[in-house]
Amino acid sequence: MKDIFSVFTKKKWLLRMVIVGVLFIVVAMPFKSLLTLVPGMTEVRPANMIPVVFGLLWGPAGAWGISIANLISDITSALMGGETVAGLFSAFRLKIFIGGFVINFFYAYLPYKMWYSLDFGRGYTVKPRLRSVKDILKFIFIVFVDSLITTILLSLLFEHLGFQQFGSSGLLLFFNNFDFAVILGVPATLLITSNRNAQFWTPTEPVDANEKIVKKKKTIGEWIPDLLLLAICAAGVAYFFAERINGFMLDGMTALIMTIVFAVFEIVYIFRPVKEVRSERFRVNIRVMSIRAKVVVGFLLITVFSVLMVGVTSYRAESAVVQEAVDLWGHVYAVVGIALNVMFLVTICFLSYVENKITNPLEDLAEQVDAFAERDHYADAKSGYNAAENAADVKTGDEIEGLSESFGRMMNDINDYVSNLTVITAEKERIGAELNVATQIQADMLPRIFPAFPDRKEFDLFATMDPAKEVGGDFYDFFLIDDDHLGMVMADVSGKGVPAALFMVIAKTLIKNRAQLGGTPSEVLAYANNELCEGNEAELFVTVWLAIMEISTGKGVAANAGHEYPAICRANGEFELIKYKHSPAVATMEDLTFREHEFELHPGDTLFVYTDGVPEATNLDNEPYGIERMLDVLNKDPKAELDVLLKSIRGSLDEFVGEAPQFDDITMLACRYIGKDGNEKD
């Protein structure tokens, strides 16, 4: 039994009852003094759209709120009309209060019941949203049935109270309910439900993420409003039979038939189970209001304004002829009702045209583009999916059809682009894999095992090379020419990437092979120069520092073909550059001769050679690292182990460059002479 009045214990339902009740009173009270047909009641009620709209959206919560608010409104009106507190409990007043309460509950709850019972061809019902002409027609049909049954019930109540015979002023009552419910209810419902995230109470549990339909049995609390509707209809039929069982009049017969028909109609929908309810989502993300909703609201506003002008004109014309207020308003309502129906017929026809020619095609396009955006285009490219064949078939003969064709071409172009991109990506991955192999091969060509000559104690060597791309043009080398001579090479090929790397391989091989045959550095470079100039259509060249040192004495000869100056740190000193005149770079022209100069390393001396990638490294401000910074880092600890020395330079470079990209290869080599006996001198 606790489910019967569960509506009053749920905070959300209670809040909705309060909201709709306050809104009803605020809108209804200003019109209480206009056209009072029944003491304490009025028939000019724009608030009549509130029961339809909020009863439709909020179901029993809205219906209870409307009924309670109407009861409060009627009691307040009676007191303001001079009724005493004791008079409120008279049989006459109680009939008005109770009758108004149950009829308003009926008026608010019936639209909700009909909406979820009628599917209008869908096969399932959806939450109230006036997104199409079909939805608007369904709403108008529900309002028509609701207003007609409510009018019959009110007429029976008025006849029972002795105010009028059944059928008199019925047209006024009907148009009052129908006009305001349609002319204000359609735009109100549309505006409230236009947001795609709007959520309203439904008689089933929410659907899950996979859009599965969820069924739910009605609880006792949900049966109470339905049974109340049945009781209202039964009471109306019973009263009618009791009053007219012995004499059927034409009007009475018509009213009886209509009452029985709608009573049976309501009974059928009361006991008919509510259909499966789906949460019908918008096909595209509509943040505020759809184009369809804007068109509907705009045209309805024109309709409202037009009908208002017709009503004002009719009132001014009729007021000069008709003196009785009831007759005057009856004539005005008849004119307004006819004008409203005509205008709504025109509106529906116009909206149907707009829906078929504009909004539906645009929504089809939006759905098509949205679905296309969510597709796996790489999978489509592999499967040969044709977007144009699956595009929406828009045949409007105007710009929308052109837009649809453009979308189709665009989607095919995107598919073609993705297909080409897939091929290019695969090719890029293949090239990347090959470059990785090339990087490994190039790295393997350079001596990387340290100590390089474990059995030789007279000297120590360490070198590094970090290419700017997968492969680079810099290279270093060191090798024993014989037991007493060590060759050292530091070189930098012009250009970057694969061409420079290929040229580097040839240059390194030529220099090493020729040096190991014997000869001076100048002779070695002259040989390599002529060999590299042959067939050098790419016009690449290489700067080379080549030195041959006598291991036993530390004396050596070096040739510098356009390369950076080396730096030497004496045993008790600091690093400083050794400057001398350069020769041209190798492979610039044939038959070049290269200068040589002699040098001598004493025990404890350290030789440092490098490529231009060190001093020319730049930061984000395009400031070069420079020779001075390099020497400063070297001289912080000139006696450090060679690997530590080179790592210090690299760390300083990284800190200086920061986020700037490396645009050149960075190669360094350091050689420390220990001496013939293998001991450094202090």
Helices and strands as residue ranges (DSSP letters): G 6-8, H 11-28, G 29-31, G 46-48, H 49-58, H 60-80, G 86-89, H 91-115, E 125-126, H 133-161, H 170-183, H 185-193, H 220-244, H 250-271, E 277-278, H 291-319, H 325-354, I 355-359, H 360-374, H 377-383, G 388-390, H 399-445, E 459-466, E 474-482, E 485-493, H 497-516, H 521-533, E 542-550, E 555-561, E 567-569, E 575-577, E 597-600, E 606-610, H 627-636, H 642-657, E 666-673
